């Protein structure tokens, strides 16, 4: 598994860059037969706007900090 990071520079925020990227990723995953995906993040509020559901807190391996695990059904 390869980690993927998403960062939108402040000058480009508010232009729905994340939403467009999520939509393209979902189209690709669906074409590959993948029906459920997960992500971990320390952010709260962004992913819920795009249909992700909070699952649980998990412990980050390197720092032992609690981070949020989200899941999403792919149509």
N, CA, C and O atoms as a Tinker XYZ file with bonds, in Angstrom:
   300  protein
     1  N      0.844000   -1.179000    0.000000    73     2
     2  CA     0.000000    0.000000    0.000000    64     1     3
     3  C      0.888000    1.241000    0.000000    63     2     4     5
     4  O      1.877000    1.309000    0.731000    81     3
     5  N      0.535000    2.195000   -0.805000    73     3     6
     6  CA     1.298000    3.427000   -0.946000    64     5     7
     7  C      0.486000    4.581000   -0.361000    63     6     8     9
     8  O     -0.657000    4.789000   -0.765000    81     7
     9  N      1.052000    5.332000    0.578000    73     7    10
    10  CA     0.285000    6.464000    1.121000    64     9    11
    11  C      0.131000    7.573000    0.086000    63    10    12    13
    12  O      1.025000    7.822000   -0.723000    81    11
    13  N     -1.011000    8.226000    0.132000    73    11    14
    14  CA    -1.296000    9.354000   -0.739000    64    13    15
    15  C     -1.622000   10.541000    0.150000    63    14    16    17
    16  O     -2.393000   10.416000    1.102000    81    15
    17  N     -1.047000   11.672000   -0.153000    73    15    18
    18  CA    -1.273000   12.875000    0.628000    64    17    19
    19  C     -1.937000   13.925000   -0.247000    63    18    20    21
    20  O     -1.619000   14.060000   -1.428000    81    19
    21  N     -2.861000   14.663000    0.345000    73    19    22
    22  CA    -3.553000   15.735000   -0.375000    64    21    23
    23  C     -3.317000   17.039000    0.366000    63    22    24    25
    24  O     -3.598000   17.149000    1.559000    81    23
    25  N     -2.805000   18.015000   -0.346000    73    23    26
    26  CA    -2.614000   19.346000    0.223000    64    25    27
    27  C     -2.951000   20.360000   -0.859000    63    26    28    29
    28  O     -2.390000   20.325000   -1.954000    81    27
    29  N     -3.867000   21.258000   -0.545000    73    27    30
    30  CA    -4.228000   22.313000   -1.478000    64    29    31
    31  C     -3.698000   23.627000   -0.910000    63    30    32    33
    32  O     -4.035000   24.004000    0.212000    81    31
    33  N     -2.874000   24.317000   -1.682000    73    31    34
    34  CA    -2.317000   25.588000   -1.217000    64    33    35
    35  C     -3.439000   26.590000   -0.983000    63    34    36    37
    36  O     -4.467000   26.560000   -1.660000    81    35
    37  N     -3.231000   27.462000   -0.032000    73    35    38
    38  CA    -4.259000   28.425000    0.357000    64    37    39
    39  C     -4.793000   29.227000   -0.826000    63    38    40    41
    40  O     -5.986000   29.526000   -0.875000    81    39
    41  N     -3.935000   29.578000   -1.776000    73    39    42
    42  CA    -4.376000   30.392000   -2.917000    64    41    43
    43  C     -5.370000   29.650000   -3.814000    63    42    44    45
    44  O     -6.069000   30.276000   -4.611000    81    43
    45  N     -5.438000   28.315000   -3.689000    73    43    46
    46  CA    -6.338000   27.521000   -4.520000    64    45    47
    47  C     -7.521000   26.949000   -3.747000    63    46    48    49
    48  O     -8.377000   26.274000   -4.319000    81    47
    49  N     -7.565000   27.219000   -2.458000    73    47    50
    50  CA    -8.676000   26.705000   -1.656000    64    49    51
    51  C     -9.948000   27.443000   -2.009000    63    50    52    53
    52  O     -9.915000   28.601000   -2.426000    81    51
    53  N    -11.078000   26.760000   -1.837000    73    51    54
    54  CA   -12.367000   27.344000   -2.166000    64    53    55
    55  C    -12.748000   27.170000   -3.628000    63    54    56    57
    56  O    -13.791000   27.657000   -4.065000    81    55
    57  N    -11.900000   26.473000   -4.386000    73    55    58
    58  CA   -12.165000   26.244000   -5.813000    64    57    59
    59  C    -12.591000   24.801000   -6.086000    63    58    60    61
    60  O    -12.621000   24.359000   -7.234000    81    59
    61  N    -12.913000   24.086000   -5.031000    73    59    62
    62  CA   -13.388000   22.704000   -5.121000    64    61    63
    63  C    -12.348000   21.746000   -5.715000    63    62    64    65
    64  O    -12.704000   20.764000   -6.366000    81    63
    65  N    -11.077000   22.033000   -5.490000    73    63    66
    66  CA   -10.011000   21.163000   -5.991000    64    65    67
    67  C    -10.129000   19.775000   -5.360000    63    66    68    69
    68  O    -10.039000   18.767000   -6.059000    81    67
    69  N    -10.329000   19.720000   -4.047000    73    67    70
    70  CA   -10.458000   18.425000   -3.358000    64    69    71
    71  C    -11.649000   17.652000   -3.885000    63    70    72    73
    72  O    -11.548000   16.451000   -4.134000    81    71
    73  N    -12.773000   18.325000   -4.057000    73    71    74
    74  CA   -13.982000   17.660000   -4.552000    64    73    75
    75  C    -13.748000   17.060000   -5.934000    63    74    76    77
    76  O    -14.141000   15.921000   -6.186000    81    75
    77  N    -13.123000   17.799000   -6.819000    73    75    78
    78  CA   -12.846000   17.304000   -8.171000    64    77    79
    79  C    -11.915000   16.095000   -8.135000    63    78    80    81
    80  O    -12.116000   15.121000   -8.861000    81    79
    81  N    -10.906000   16.170000   -7.292000    73    79    82
    82  CA    -9.970000   15.052000   -7.163000    64    81    83
    83  C    -10.677000   13.825000   -6.595000    63    82    84    85
    84  O    -10.496000   12.719000   -7.105000    81    83
    85  N    -11.482000   14.007000   -5.541000    73    83    86
    86  CA   -12.231000   12.883000   -4.965000    64    85    87
    87  C    -13.130000   12.236000   -6.012000    63    86    88    89
    88  O    -13.193000   11.010000   -6.097000    81    87
    89  N    -13.824000   13.043000   -6.809000    73    87    90
    90  CA   -14.714000   12.503000   -7.837000    64    89    91
    91  C    -13.951000   11.646000   -8.844000    63    90    92    93
    92  O    -14.412000   10.564000   -9.207000    81    91
    93  N    -12.801000   12.113000   -9.294000    73    91    94
    94  CA   -11.996000   11.348000  -10.256000    64    93    95
    95  C    -11.475000   10.052000   -9.637000    63    94    96    97
    96  O    -11.449000    9.008000  -10.289000    81    95
    97  N    -11.065000   10.129000   -8.387000    73    95    98
    98  CA   -10.574000    8.928000   -7.692000    64    97    99
    99  C    -11.696000    7.903000   -7.576000    63    98   100   101
   100  O    -11.472000    6.713000   -7.796000    81    99
   101  N    -12.904000    8.357000   -7.230000    73    99   102
   102  CA   -14.033000    7.441000   -7.096000    64   101   103
   103  C    -14.392000    6.780000   -8.426000    63   102   104   105
   104  O    -14.715000    5.593000   -8.460000    81   103
   105  N    -14.336000    7.535000   -9.511000    73   103   106
   106  CA   -14.596000    6.960000  -10.830000    64   105   107
   107  C    -13.579000    5.856000  -11.125000    63   106   108   109
   108  O    -13.946000    4.775000  -11.587000    81   107
   109  N    -12.318000    6.128000  -10.861000    73   107   110
   110  CA   -11.276000    5.135000  -11.098000    64   109   111
   111  C    -11.471000    3.905000  -10.214000    63   110   112   113
   112  O    -11.421000    2.776000  -10.704000    81   111
   113  N    -11.694000    4.115000   -8.911000    73   111   114
   114  CA   -11.858000    2.980000   -8.001000    64   113   115
   115  C    -13.053000    2.123000   -8.395000    63   114   116   117
   116  O    -12.976000    0.895000   -8.357000    81   115
   117  N    -14.144000    2.756000   -8.769000    73   115   118
   118  CA   -15.326000    2.027000   -9.207000    64   117   119
   119  C    -15.017000    1.177000  -10.438000    63   118   120   121
   120  O    -15.471000    0.038000  -10.540000    81   119
   121  N    -14.246000    1.731000  -11.369000    73   119   122
   122  CA   -13.885000    0.981000  -12.584000    64   121   123
   123  C    -12.995000   -0.222000  -12.267000    63   122   124   125
   124  O    -12.890000   -1.152000  -13.067000    81   123
   125  N    -12.361000   -0.197000  -11.105000    73   123   126
   126  CA   -11.492000   -1.293000  -10.673000    64   125   127
   127  C    -12.235000   -2.293000   -9.781000    63   126   128   129
   128  O    -11.646000   -3.255000   -9.288000    81   127
   129  N    -13.537000   -2.053000   -9.580000    73   127   130
   130  CA   -14.342000   -2.960000   -8.770000    64   129   131
   131  C    -14.197000   -2.760000   -7.275000    63   130   132   133
   132  O    -14.594000   -3.624000   -6.492000    81   131
   133  N    -13.639000   -1.644000   -6.873000    73   131   134
   134  CA   -13.449000   -1.353000   -5.451000    64   133   135
   135  C    -14.695000   -0.635000   -4.946000    63   134   136   137
   136  O    -15.113000    0.376000   -5.511000    81   135
   137  N    -15.283000   -1.165000   -3.878000    73   135   138
   138  CA   -16.558000   -0.624000   -3.413000    64   137   139
   139  C    -16.478000    0.086000   -2.068000    63   138   140   141
   140  O    -17.446000    0.732000   -1.666000    81   139
   141  N    -15.359000   -0.013000   -1.362000    73   139   142
   142  CA   -15.215000    0.653000   -0.062000    64   141   143
   143  C    -13.768000    1.092000    0.091000    63   142   144   145
   144  O    -12.844000    0.329000   -0.190000    81   143
   145  N    -13.579000    2.333000    0.540000    73   143   146
   146  CA   -12.227000    2.846000    0.774000    64   145   147
   147  C    -12.166000    3.501000    2.142000    63   146   148   149
   148  O    -13.185000    3.894000    2.711000    81   147
   149  N    -10.955000    3.609000    2.654000    73   147   150
   150  CA   -10.715000    4.209000    3.957000    64   149   151
   151  C     -9.593000    5.223000    3.841000    63   150   152   153
   152  O     -8.747000    5.141000    2.950000    81   151
   153  N     -9.601000    6.175000    4.753000    73   151   154
   154  CA    -8.480000    7.108000    4.860000    64   153   155
   155  C     -8.278000    7.471000    6.315000    63   154   156   157
   156  O     -9.197000    7.391000    7.131000    81   155
   157  N     -7.067000    7.868000    6.620000    73   155   158
   158  CA    -6.770000    8.369000    7.953000    64   157   159
   159  C     -6.305000    9.810000    7.837000    63   158   160   161
   160  O     -5.618000   10.181000    6.885000    81   159
   161  N     -6.688000   10.611000    8.812000    73   159   162
   162  CA    -6.374000   12.036000    8.770000    64   161   163
   163  C     -6.486000   12.620000   10.166000    63   162   164   165
   164  O     -7.136000   12.050000   11.042000    81   163
   165  N     -5.851000   13.756000   10.361000    73   163   166
   166  CA    -6.054000   14.481000   11.614000    64   165   167
   167  C     -7.017000   15.645000   11.399000    63   166   168   169
   168  O     -7.265000   16.430000   12.314000    81   167
   169  N     -7.560000   15.751000   10.183000    73   167   170
   170  CA    -8.516000   16.817000    9.870000    64   169   171
   171  C     -9.931000   16.386000   10.214000    63   170   172   173
   172  O    -10.271000   15.205000   10.140000    81   171
   173  N    -10.736000   17.344000   10.584000    73   171   174
   174  CA   -12.136000   17.090000   10.889000    64   173   175
   175  C    -12.976000   18.117000   10.144000    63   174   176   177
   176  O    -12.708000   19.316000   10.219000    81   175
   177  N    -13.993000   17.648000    9.427000    73   175   178
   178  CA   -14.888000   18.554000    8.730000    64   177   179
   179  C    -14.766000   18.518000    7.220000    63   178   180   181
   180  O    -15.776000   18.642000    6.527000    81   179
   181  N    -13.569000   18.352000    6.686000    73   179   182
   182  CA   -13.388000   18.348000    5.230000    64   181   183
   183  C    -14.022000   17.118000    4.597000    63   182   184   185
   184  O    -14.833000   17.241000    3.680000    81   183
   185  N    -13.666000   15.958000    5.069000    73   183   186
   186  CA   -14.074000   14.726000    4.405000    64   185   187
   187  C    -15.561000   14.449000    4.551000    63   186   188   189
   188  O    -16.166000   13.855000    3.658000    81   187
   189  N    -16.154000   14.863000    5.642000    73   187   190
   190  CA   -17.592000   14.676000    5.836000    64   189   191
   191  C    -18.385000   15.390000    4.734000    63   190   192   193
   192  O    -19.442000   14.915000    4.319000    81   191
   193  N    -17.873000   16.527000    4.265000    73   191   194
   194  CA   -18.551000   17.271000    3.193000    64   193   195
   195  C    -18.643000   16.467000    1.905000    63   194   196   197
   196  O    -19.499000   16.744000    1.065000    81   195
   197  N    -17.775000   15.478000    1.740000    73   195   198
   198  CA   -17.722000   14.691000    0.517000    64   197   199
   199  C    -18.220000   13.263000    0.716000    63   198   200   201
   200  O    -17.914000   12.375000   -0.080000    81   199
   201  N    -18.984000   13.049000    1.776000    73   199   202
   202  CA   -19.635000   11.760000    1.971000    64   201   203
   203  C    -18.860000   10.727000    2.763000    63   202   204   205
   204  O    -19.307000    9.587000    2.882000    81   203
   205  N    -17.714000   11.092000    3.306000    73   203   206
   206  CA   -16.953000   10.164000    4.133000    64   205   207
   207  C    -17.588000   10.101000    5.519000    63   206   208   209
   208  O    -18.115000   11.097000    6.015000    81   207
   209  N    -17.535000    8.928000    6.137000    73   207   210
   210  CA   -18.093000    8.727000    7.469000    64   209   211
   211  C    -16.987000    8.385000    8.456000    63   210   212   213
   212  O    -16.128000    7.548000    8.177000    81   211
   213  N    -17.016000    9.043000    9.614000    73   211   214
   214  CA   -16.059000    8.735000   10.670000    64   213   215
   215  C    -16.294000    7.309000   11.147000    63   214   216   217
   216  O    -17.432000    6.916000   11.406000    81   215
   217  N    -15.211000    6.527000   11.262000    73   215   218
   218  CA   -15.312000    5.143000   11.713000    64   217   219
   219  C    -14.837000    5.026000   13.155000    63   218   220   221
   220  O    -15.573000    4.551000   14.019000    81   219
   221  N    -13.606000    5.459000   13.414000    73   219   222
   222  CA   -13.031000    5.340000   14.751000    64   221   223
   223  C    -11.723000    6.120000   14.829000    63   222   224   225
   224  O    -11.204000    6.585000   13.814000    81   223
   225  N    -11.209000    6.254000   16.015000    73   223   226
   226  CA    -9.861000    6.792000   16.191000    64   225   227
   227  C     -8.886000    5.632000   16.166000    63   226   228   229
   228  O     -9.160000    4.576000   16.736000    81   227
   229  N     -7.751000    5.818000   15.511000    73   227   230
   230  CA    -6.701000    4.800000   15.477000    64   229   231
   231  C     -5.403000    5.421000   15.948000    63   230   232   233
   232  O     -5.218000    6.636000   15.882000    81   231
   233  N     -4.513000    4.575000   16.423000    73   231   234
   234  CA    -3.222000    5.062000   16.898000    64   233   235
   235  C     -2.224000    5.074000   15.761000    63   234   236   237
   236  O     -2.004000    4.055000   15.105000    81   235
   237  N     -1.621000    6.228000   15.528000    73   235   238
   238  CA    -0.619000    6.386000   14.479000    64   237   239
   239  C      0.639000    5.649000   14.917000    63   238   240   241
   240  O      1.093000    5.817000   16.048000    81   239
   241  N      1.207000    4.833000   14.030000    73   239   242
   242  CA     2.330000    3.956000   14.375000    64   241   243
   243  C      3.551000    4.685000   14.918000    63   242   244   245
   244  O      4.109000    4.291000   15.942000    81   243
   245  N      3.964000    5.738000   14.240000    73   243   246
   246  CA     5.231000    6.382000   14.585000    64   245   247
   247  C      5.124000    7.302000   15.798000    63   246   248   249
   248  O      6.068000    7.387000   16.584000    81   247
   249  N      4.011000    7.982000   15.965000    73   247   250
   250  CA     3.899000    8.982000   17.034000    64   249   251
   251  C      2.985000    8.550000   18.172000    63   250   252   253
   252  O      2.951000    9.201000   19.217000    81   251
   253  N      2.252000    7.470000   17.986000    73   251   254
   254  CA     1.264000    6.985000   18.957000    64   253   255
   255  C      0.146000    7.983000   19.209000    63   254   256   257
   256  O     -0.549000    7.885000   20.220000    81   255
   257  N     -0.040000    8.942000   18.309000    73   255   258
   258  CA    -1.138000    9.894000   18.425000    64   257   259
   259  C     -2.411000    9.281000   17.865000    63   258   260   261
   260  O     -2.358000    8.399000   17.009000    81   259
   261  N     -3.551000    9.748000   18.349000    73   259   262
   262  CA    -4.842000    9.304000   17.851000    64   261   263
   263  C     -5.185000   10.098000   16.582000    63   262   264   265
   264  O     -5.144000   11.328000   16.579000    81   263
   265  N     -5.519000    9.384000   15.518000    73   263   266
   266  CA    -5.934000   10.030000   14.278000    64   265   267
   267  C     -7.256000    9.415000   13.835000    63   266   268   269
   268  O     -7.621000    8.321000   14.267000    81   267
   269  N     -7.959000   10.121000   12.979000    73   267   270
   270  CA    -9.314000    9.743000   12.578000    64   269   271
   271  C     -9.292000    8.801000   11.372000    63   270   272   273
   272  O     -8.565000    9.038000   10.407000    81   271
   273  N    -10.085000    7.745000   11.431000    73   271   274
   274  CA   -10.266000    6.818000   10.325000    64   273   275
   275  C    -11.658000    7.058000    9.747000    63   274   276   277
   276  O    -12.653000    7.037000   10.471000    81   275
   277  N    -11.715000    7.286000    8.433000    73   275   278
   278  CA   -12.970000    7.506000    7.716000    64   277   279
   279  C    -13.143000    6.400000    6.678000    63   278   280   281
   280  O    -12.166000    5.820000    6.205000    81   279
   281  N    -14.395000    6.119000    6.333000    73   279   282
   282  CA   -14.705000    5.166000    5.288000    64   281   283
   283  C    -15.723000    5.743000    4.328000    63   282   284   285
   284  O    -16.477000    6.652000    4.677000    81   283
   285  N    -15.743000    5.206000    3.109000    73   283   286
   286  CA   -16.715000    5.664000    2.124000    64   285   287
   287  C    -17.055000    4.525000    1.183000    63   286   288   289
   288  O    -16.170000    3.811000    0.711000    81   287
   289  N    -18.355000    4.358000    0.912000    73   287   290
   290  CA   -18.835000    3.413000   -0.091000    64   289   291
   291  C    -18.656000    4.060000   -1.460000    63   290   292   293
   292  O    -18.978000    5.234000   -1.644000    81   291
   293  N    -18.149000    3.304000   -2.406000    73   291   294
   294  CA   -17.962000    3.790000   -3.776000    64   293   295
   295  C    -19.091000    3.229000   -4.627000    63   294   296   297
   296  O    -19.316000    2.018000   -4.642000    81   295
   297  N    -19.790000    4.084000   -5.323000    73   295   298
   298  CA   -20.925000    3.647000   -6.161000    64   297   299
   299  C    -20.451000    3.201000   -7.514000    63   298   300
   300  O    -21.260000    2.801000   -8.351000    81   299
